[in-house]
Structures are given as structure tokens and as C-alpha cells.
């Protein structure tokens, strides 16, 4: 399963759950692991943008709200800053997990 297929499966599950539980609000942050390459992170960011707040499909618009950076803190996440600076105005949320073990 590709990363995009995985994201679509998550979105599909959220759409289905909205019908069963309309009072529960679910949003997704796509994960970027500090161990990933810049290219892998860029792929995740592109998916967040594709399925994020500017999506033309009203059914899935607003489900993916951003990305989160997580993983072993011994890997430097600063390598992702140029990518994040480019997309900061296009995502609702950019979250960092700090001091994970």
C-alpha cells in the first residue's frame, strides 16, 4: 500500500464514521518522522496539501489539517524547516513532538 493509498483509507474511514457518529469531529495530522529523508517528508507534505483545507472535494475537505513532526529526538528535524516554511500558510497545523523516547 502506498502512502497515498494509506491516507485515502484513513480519510475514507473518517467520512464513513461521520455518517454513524455525526457529533464526533475527527481531524488528521499526517506524520513526518525525524528519521525520514527530506524527500520522504516532502511527499507527506504534498499529501497534506492535496487532501487538506484547499481540497475541492467537499466530502473530504477539512479532514487533513496539517502535519506533525515526531520520532527519536536524536535525529535533527531542522532539515525539514525549509519545506515547512514553504507550506506554513497552507496548513492549519504544524505540530512538533519533543523529548520522545
mmCIF file of the C-alpha atoms, coordinates in Angstrom:
data_MODEL
# 
_entry.id   MODEL 
# 
loop_
_atom_site.group_PDB 
_atom_site.id 
_atom_site.type_symbol 
_atom_site.label_atom_id 
_atom_site.label_alt_id 
_atom_site.label_comp_id 
_atom_site.label_asym_id 
_atom_site.label_entity_id 
_atom_site.label_seq_id 
_atom_site.pdbx_PDB_ins_code 
_atom_site.Cartn_x 
_atom_site.Cartn_y 
_atom_site.Cartn_z 
_atom_site.occupancy 
_atom_site.B_iso_or_equiv 
_atom_site.pdbx_formal_charge 
_atom_site.auth_seq_id 
_atom_site.auth_comp_id 
_atom_site.auth_asym_id 
_atom_site.auth_atom_id 
_atom_site.pdbx_PDB_model_num 
ATOM 1   C CA . UNK A 1 1   ? 0.000   0.000  0.000  1.00 0.00 ? 1   UNK A CA 1 
ATOM 2   C CA . UNK A 1 2   ? 1.408   3.380  -0.955 1.00 0.00 ? 2   UNK A CA 1 
ATOM 3   C CA . UNK A 1 3   ? 1.481   6.346  1.401  1.00 0.00 ? 3   UNK A CA 1 
ATOM 4   C CA . UNK A 1 4   ? -1.295  7.998  -0.612 1.00 0.00 ? 4   UNK A CA 1 
ATOM 5   C CA . UNK A 1 5   ? -3.451  4.858  -0.509 1.00 0.00 ? 5   UNK A CA 1 
ATOM 6   C CA . UNK A 1 6   ? -2.961  4.747  3.252  1.00 0.00 ? 6   UNK A CA 1 
ATOM 7   C CA . UNK A 1 7   ? -4.032  8.391  3.631  1.00 0.00 ? 7   UNK A CA 1 
ATOM 8   C CA . UNK A 1 8   ? -7.079  7.775  1.441  1.00 0.00 ? 8   UNK A CA 1 
ATOM 9   C CA . UNK A 1 9   ? -8.024  4.763  3.585  1.00 0.00 ? 9   UNK A CA 1 
ATOM 10  C CA . UNK A 1 10  ? -7.854  6.950  6.698  1.00 0.00 ? 10  UNK A CA 1 
ATOM 11  C CA . UNK A 1 11  ? -9.932  9.675  5.067  1.00 0.00 ? 11  UNK A CA 1 
ATOM 12  C CA . UNK A 1 12  ? -12.481 7.107  3.886  1.00 0.00 ? 12  UNK A CA 1 
ATOM 13  C CA . UNK A 1 13  ? -12.801 5.809  7.449  1.00 0.00 ? 13  UNK A CA 1 
ATOM 14  C CA . UNK A 1 14  ? -13.388 9.316  8.765  1.00 0.00 ? 14  UNK A CA 1 
ATOM 15  C CA . UNK A 1 15  ? -16.035 10.002 6.104  1.00 0.00 ? 15  UNK A CA 1 
ATOM 16  C CA . UNK A 1 16  ? -17.839 6.755  6.983  1.00 0.00 ? 16  UNK A CA 1 
ATOM 17  C CA . UNK A 1 17  ? -17.660 7.470  10.712 1.00 0.00 ? 17  UNK A CA 1 
ATOM 18  C CA . UNK A 1 18  ? -19.241 10.897 10.182 1.00 0.00 ? 18  UNK A CA 1 
ATOM 19  C CA . UNK A 1 19  ? -22.398 9.144  8.997  1.00 0.00 ? 19  UNK A CA 1 
ATOM 20  C CA . UNK A 1 20  ? -22.518 6.872  12.046 1.00 0.00 ? 20  UNK A CA 1 
ATOM 21  C CA . UNK A 1 21  ? -21.378 9.416  14.636 1.00 0.00 ? 21  UNK A CA 1 
ATOM 22  C CA . UNK A 1 22  ? -22.170 12.922 13.349 1.00 0.00 ? 22  UNK A CA 1 
ATOM 23  C CA . UNK A 1 23  ? -21.422 14.547 16.735 1.00 0.00 ? 23  UNK A CA 1 
ATOM 24  C CA . UNK A 1 24  ? -17.800 13.372 16.777 1.00 0.00 ? 24  UNK A CA 1 
ATOM 25  C CA . UNK A 1 25  ? -15.294 15.563 14.962 1.00 0.00 ? 25  UNK A CA 1 
ATOM 26  C CA . UNK A 1 26  ? -12.175 13.829 13.609 1.00 0.00 ? 26  UNK A CA 1 
ATOM 27  C CA . UNK A 1 27  ? -9.215  15.594 12.016 1.00 0.00 ? 27  UNK A CA 1 
ATOM 28  C CA . UNK A 1 28  ? -5.913  14.133 10.820 1.00 0.00 ? 28  UNK A CA 1 
ATOM 29  C CA . UNK A 1 29  ? -2.310  15.228 11.120 1.00 0.00 ? 29  UNK A CA 1 
ATOM 30  C CA . UNK A 1 30  ? -0.012  13.361 8.753  1.00 0.00 ? 30  UNK A CA 1 
ATOM 31  C CA . UNK A 1 31  ? 3.228   12.235 10.390 1.00 0.00 ? 31  UNK A CA 1 
ATOM 32  C CA . UNK A 1 32  ? 6.784   13.047 9.446  1.00 0.00 ? 32  UNK A CA 1 
ATOM 33  C CA . UNK A 1 33  ? 9.338   11.007 11.384 1.00 0.00 ? 33  UNK A CA 1 
ATOM 34  C CA . UNK A 1 34  ? 12.628  12.731 12.164 1.00 0.00 ? 34  UNK A CA 1 
ATOM 35  C CA . UNK A 1 35  ? 14.451  9.706  10.721 1.00 0.00 ? 35  UNK A CA 1 
ATOM 36  C CA . UNK A 1 36  ? 12.888  10.279 7.299  1.00 0.00 ? 36  UNK A CA 1 
ATOM 37  C CA . UNK A 1 37  ? 14.677  11.929 4.440  1.00 0.00 ? 37  UNK A CA 1 
ATOM 38  C CA . UNK A 1 38  ? 13.701  15.376 3.241  1.00 0.00 ? 38  UNK A CA 1 
ATOM 39  C CA . UNK A 1 39  ? 12.249  13.716 0.124  1.00 0.00 ? 39  UNK A CA 1 
ATOM 40  C CA . UNK A 1 40  ? 10.009  11.458 2.222  1.00 0.00 ? 40  UNK A CA 1 
ATOM 41  C CA . UNK A 1 41  ? 8.871   14.435 4.275  1.00 0.00 ? 41  UNK A CA 1 
ATOM 42  C CA . UNK A 1 42  ? 8.123   16.357 1.095  1.00 0.00 ? 42  UNK A CA 1 
ATOM 43  C CA . UNK A 1 43  ? 5.898   13.503 -0.102 1.00 0.00 ? 43  UNK A CA 1 
ATOM 44  C CA . UNK A 1 44  ? 3.946   13.664 3.163  1.00 0.00 ? 44  UNK A CA 1 
ATOM 45  C CA . UNK A 1 45  ? 3.601   17.439 2.911  1.00 0.00 ? 45  UNK A CA 1 
ATOM 46  C CA . UNK A 1 46  ? 2.314   17.147 -0.646 1.00 0.00 ? 46  UNK A CA 1 
ATOM 47  C CA . UNK A 1 47  ? -0.338  14.700 0.550  1.00 0.00 ? 47  UNK A CA 1 
ATOM 48  C CA . UNK A 1 48  ? -1.324  17.033 3.392  1.00 0.00 ? 48  UNK A CA 1 
ATOM 49  C CA . UNK A 1 49  ? -1.695  19.854 0.889  1.00 0.00 ? 49  UNK A CA 1 
ATOM 50  C CA . UNK A 1 50  ? -3.552  17.712 -1.655 1.00 0.00 ? 50  UNK A CA 1 
ATOM 51  C CA . UNK A 1 51  ? -6.085  16.465 0.884  1.00 0.00 ? 51  UNK A CA 1 
ATOM 52  C CA . UNK A 1 52  ? -6.052  19.499 3.174  1.00 0.00 ? 52  UNK A CA 1 
ATOM 53  C CA . UNK A 1 53  ? -8.094  22.652 3.567  1.00 0.00 ? 53  UNK A CA 1 
ATOM 54  C CA . UNK A 1 54  ? -7.936  23.714 -0.077 1.00 0.00 ? 54  UNK A CA 1 
ATOM 55  C CA . UNK A 1 55  ? -9.291  20.443 -1.411 1.00 0.00 ? 55  UNK A CA 1 
ATOM 56  C CA . UNK A 1 56  ? -12.128 20.857 -3.917 1.00 0.00 ? 56  UNK A CA 1 
ATOM 57  C CA . UNK A 1 57  ? -13.893 17.710 -2.714 1.00 0.00 ? 57  UNK A CA 1 
ATOM 58  C CA . UNK A 1 58  ? -16.307 18.977 -0.045 1.00 0.00 ? 58  UNK A CA 1 
ATOM 59  C CA . UNK A 1 59  ? -16.710 15.479 1.407  1.00 0.00 ? 59  UNK A CA 1 
ATOM 60  C CA . UNK A 1 60  ? -13.062 15.272 2.468  1.00 0.00 ? 60  UNK A CA 1 
ATOM 61  C CA . UNK A 1 61  ? -12.214 18.968 2.788  1.00 0.00 ? 61  UNK A CA 1 
ATOM 62  C CA . UNK A 1 62  ? -11.069 19.757 6.318  1.00 0.00 ? 62  UNK A CA 1 
ATOM 63  C CA . UNK A 1 63  ? -10.197 16.220 7.419  1.00 0.00 ? 63  UNK A CA 1 
ATOM 64  C CA . UNK A 1 64  ? -6.440  16.538 6.940  1.00 0.00 ? 64  UNK A CA 1 
ATOM 65  C CA . UNK A 1 65  ? -5.470  19.690 8.820  1.00 0.00 ? 65  UNK A CA 1 
ATOM 66  C CA . UNK A 1 66  ? -1.692  19.514 8.826  1.00 0.00 ? 66  UNK A CA 1 
ATOM 67  C CA . UNK A 1 67  ? 1.409   17.561 9.740  1.00 0.00 ? 67  UNK A CA 1 
ATOM 68  C CA . UNK A 1 68  ? 3.286   16.613 12.863 1.00 0.00 ? 68  UNK A CA 1 
ATOM 69  C CA . UNK A 1 69  ? 6.990   16.012 13.335 1.00 0.00 ? 69  UNK A CA 1 
ATOM 70  C CA . UNK A 1 70  ? 7.779   13.178 15.727 1.00 0.00 ? 70  UNK A CA 1 
ATOM 71  C CA . UNK A 1 71  ? 10.214  10.398 16.445 1.00 0.00 ? 71  UNK A CA 1 
ATOM 72  C CA . UNK A 1 72  ? 13.584  9.970  18.064 1.00 0.00 ? 72  UNK A CA 1 
ATOM 73  C CA . UNK A 1 73  ? 14.888  13.430 19.047 1.00 0.00 ? 73  UNK A CA 1 
ATOM 74  C CA . UNK A 1 74  ? 18.479  12.430 18.379 1.00 0.00 ? 74  UNK A CA 1 
ATOM 75  C CA . UNK A 1 75  ? 17.627  12.961 14.700 1.00 0.00 ? 75  UNK A CA 1 
ATOM 76  C CA . UNK A 1 76  ? 17.647  16.626 13.771 1.00 0.00 ? 76  UNK A CA 1 
ATOM 77  C CA . UNK A 1 77  ? 14.310  17.890 12.460 1.00 0.00 ? 77  UNK A CA 1 
ATOM 78  C CA . UNK A 1 78  ? 15.786  21.209 11.323 1.00 0.00 ? 78  UNK A CA 1 
ATOM 79  C CA . UNK A 1 79  ? 16.389  19.639 7.923  1.00 0.00 ? 79  UNK A CA 1 
ATOM 80  C CA . UNK A 1 80  ? 12.614  19.924 7.361  1.00 0.00 ? 80  UNK A CA 1 
ATOM 81  C CA . UNK A 1 81  ? 12.377  23.654 8.136  1.00 0.00 ? 81  UNK A CA 1 
ATOM 82  C CA . UNK A 1 82  ? 12.739  24.882 4.522  1.00 0.00 ? 82  UNK A CA 1 
ATOM 83  C CA . UNK A 1 83  ? 9.853   22.607 3.477  1.00 0.00 ? 83  UNK A CA 1 
ATOM 84  C CA . UNK A 1 84  ? 7.688   23.653 6.412  1.00 0.00 ? 84  UNK A CA 1 
ATOM 85  C CA . UNK A 1 85  ? 8.323   27.341 5.786  1.00 0.00 ? 85  UNK A CA 1 
ATOM 86  C CA . UNK A 1 86  ? 7.059   26.943 2.212  1.00 0.00 ? 86  UNK A CA 1 
ATOM 87  C CA . UNK A 1 87  ? 3.750   25.397 3.305  1.00 0.00 ? 87  UNK A CA 1 
ATOM 88  C CA . UNK A 1 88  ? 3.102   27.117 6.642  1.00 0.00 ? 88  UNK A CA 1 
ATOM 89  C CA . UNK A 1 89  ? 0.336   29.315 5.217  1.00 0.00 ? 89  UNK A CA 1 
ATOM 90  C CA . UNK A 1 90  ? -1.383  26.389 3.511  1.00 0.00 ? 90  UNK A CA 1 
ATOM 91  C CA . UNK A 1 91  ? -1.750  24.114 6.554  1.00 0.00 ? 91  UNK A CA 1 
ATOM 92  C CA . UNK A 1 92  ? -3.834  24.724 9.670  1.00 0.00 ? 92  UNK A CA 1 
ATOM 93  C CA . UNK A 1 93  ? -1.436  22.882 11.971 1.00 0.00 ? 93  UNK A CA 1 
ATOM 94  C CA . UNK A 1 94  ? 2.259   22.056 12.113 1.00 0.00 ? 94  UNK A CA 1 
ATOM 95  C CA . UNK A 1 95  ? 2.930   20.227 15.396 1.00 0.00 ? 95  UNK A CA 1 
ATOM 96  C CA . UNK A 1 96  ? 6.235   19.119 16.905 1.00 0.00 ? 96  UNK A CA 1 
ATOM 97  C CA . UNK A 1 97  ? 6.594   16.291 19.415 1.00 0.00 ? 97  UNK A CA 1 
ATOM 98  C CA . UNK A 1 98  ? 9.571   16.972 21.657 1.00 0.00 ? 98  UNK A CA 1 
ATOM 99  C CA . UNK A 1 99  ? 11.598  14.794 24.048 1.00 0.00 ? 99  UNK A CA 1 
ATOM 100 C CA . UNK A 1 100 ? 10.138  11.480 22.905 1.00 0.00 ? 100 UNK A CA 1 
ATOM 101 C CA . UNK A 1 101 ? 11.951  8.308  23.907 1.00 0.00 ? 101 UNK A CA 1 
# 
